[in-house]
Structures are given as structure tokens and as C-alpha cells.
Amino acid sequence: MRAVPALMMLILAGCSALVYNPAKDPEPLLALYDVESPISPYQFIACSRTGCSGISDIRFSRSEWQQVVDLFTPPPSTAEEERKIIAQAIGLM
């Protein structure tokens, strides 16, 4: 009878590995909305409106994008600090 809880834990652990992570592989999510992969880190597509029905091509010069990158150097040490930097980056963009 003790084996049943252990077996259930193993099954649940295996299922958790099947969760889709768009940060590791964004291609399925991009394909879902018929959006092409970014050309470069400073040139990408931004979705707007419900279901990504509005698409905008966003482009930054290398120096403009470097300003955004510089905000994250050195990397933030806390989630709170990261949120503040993200807000600054959005404002800069």
C-alpha cells in the first residue's frame, strides 16, 4: 500500500516535464499566431489586440538596443529589482 503514493509521485513528476515552456522553445507559440521568429535581438514582432490580431514590426538601432541591454548589466539580484529594471526598459523602448 505504501507503493501507491510513491508511484503517484513518480507519475506526477513525469507529467511536470511535459509542460510547455515558451522561453525555451518559442516556435510553437509563434506559429500559433502566425508570427515569424525575430530577425535579431533588436528587431522583432510585437503582438497587440485580442489573439495577436495586430502585429507591429519593432526595430531598434544597435545603440538603442544596447541602452536596454545595459539596464540589465549587472543582472538584478532580486525579483523586485528586476521588475523595476523591466519597467525602466519598457519606458526606454
N, C-alpha and C positions, 0 to 999 in steps of 0.2 A: 504494500500500500504506500510505502514511502517513495517508491519509484515514480508514482504518478505525478506528484508535484515537481519532482526533478525533471521528468520528461516534458511536462508543460513548460517549464522554464527554458529548456533547450529549444522547444518549438518556437516559443515567443522570441527568443534571442535570434533564431534563424530568420524569422519574419522581419525583424527590425533591419536586417541587412538589405532587404528588398525595397526599402523606402527610397524614392527618387530624390536625388539631391541636385537641383539645378545649378548650384555653384560649381559642382564637379563636372557636370556634363549639360551645358545649356542647350545643346542642339535640339532635343525633343521639344522643349518649351518654345524655342524659336520657330520650329517647324509647325507647331500647333497654331501659331498666329501668323504663319507665312511671312516670317521676318528673316532676312539674311543675317549671317554672322557678321559681327563688327569687322571692319576692314583693318582697323588699328585701334590701339587703346584710346586714341584721341579723336576718332571718327566712328560714330556708332548711331544706331537707330533708337529712337525713344518712342514708346507707345503712349497713346493718350485715348481718352474716351473708352466707353464700355467695350470690352472684348478686343481691345487694341485696334479699334476701327480707324483710329487716326494715327498715322506714322509720320514722324519727322526725322530728317537726316540731320544729325548734330555733328558739327565739325569744330575742332579747336586747333589753333596752330600749336606747334611743338612747345613753344614758350608758354602759351596759355595753359596747356595741359600740365606742363611742368609745375606751374604755380599750384595746381590742385594736388599733384603728387607731393610737393614739398610740405603741404599741410600735414601729411601723414608720416613725415620723417622728423624725428624718430617715431616709430609706431606708438599709438596711445597705450597706456598701461592699464587703463580701466575702461569698462563699458561706458561709464558716464563721460569720460574724456573723449572716447571715440564718438559718441553721439554729438558732442559739442563740435568736434572737428568735421563730422559729416555735415552738420548744419552750416558751418563756415564754407565748406566745399560747395554745397548747393547754392549758397548765396553768391559765391565767386563765379559759379557757372552761369 
